[in-house]
Amino acid sequence: MKFLTSGTIRSVFELSESIDGNVNKFVYKNLDFNGRHDVTPKRIDQERKDAVVLERTTSSKFIPSIHAYCSTVVIMEHAPRDMESYNEKRLARNITISPLDRLKIGIHIASGVADLHSVDFIHNDLHEQQFLYKDGLFKLNDFNFAKPMYADKYTNGTCTLPKFTMGLFGRSLEELQYKTGYEGFTPSKPDKIDVWIMGNLLYTILTDLQVWNKKTRGDEDIKLKHAKRIVAGKRPQIPNRIKNSNDPAYAALLNALDMTWKYSWKERPSAGAIANYLIGELRTITGEETPDIRIDFLNEGS
């Protein structure tokens, strides 16, 4: 195995298997090998959830395939590059993306979230680093903080979330309302939490900017002020070059962004509806019934 990277909790290795001269590569994920995290029932349960979601979403091409699971270990599809590290490298080299490719990435994001919701789970921790690149697609992964969506036994409707335990950084409007004591807070359906946070990712893909930048990562006072601005209805600026553009791909992403950031969660479309909208716009732009949604600007060997 070859060490690739470490996240907050887990270390990631590249696992190679040679059979009859053919080399297959996989990703092996386990608790951080530096020993910062003990093996506890909570950690084991988080890894179990990751494996359950990966298994349930086997049919999705926007979520990596799982090959094995045991306790704190998951072996999954080889896709070592994530969206965050690629964007950082790309921006450092002043490499631009075409509006059409940005639209395709928006489709990847919305489709991955929609496929997750279709098996009655929400991700609950959507960030750039959770999307891995493989064969022209960005695929949603890392489901350790996923939450199941429960059905009310009397109405059969989806149960709402009355409270939240995650921090402020990069979270949904409803979570920020709850955390800042906003009087108009009402419990929302779980999937609408993911849809709002999905908007943060669409904003970055559209503008190359961050809703929650480095200044809002560490300082709690800065995070709280930023959260209160969002609760007050203030949104990050869209650069004029995009806002005033006639490019239909930009227009489609701007519309999708408006959908994800509807202030009332009841007016917020599902991730599936947003994915279908973006795919429909791509069909209109390309004039093709089944347009290629893969992106080809990444060099996997670099």
Buried (B, 14 or more C-beta within 10 A) or exposed (E): EEEBEEBEBBBBBBBEEEEEEEEEEBBBBBBBEEEEBEEEEEBEEBBBBBBBBBEBBEEBBBBBBBBEBEEBBBBBBBBBBBBBBBBEEBEEEEEEBEBBBBBBBBBBBBBBBBBBBBBBBBBBBBBBBBBBBBEBBBBBBBBBBBBBBEEEEEEEEBBBBEEBEBEBBBBBBBBBBBBBEBEEBEBBBBBBBBBBBBBBBBBBBBBBEBBBEEEBEEEEEBBBEBBBEBBEEEBBEBEEEBEEBEBBBBBBBBEBBEBBBBEEBEEBBBBBBBBBBBBEBBEEBEEEEEBEBEBEEBEEEE
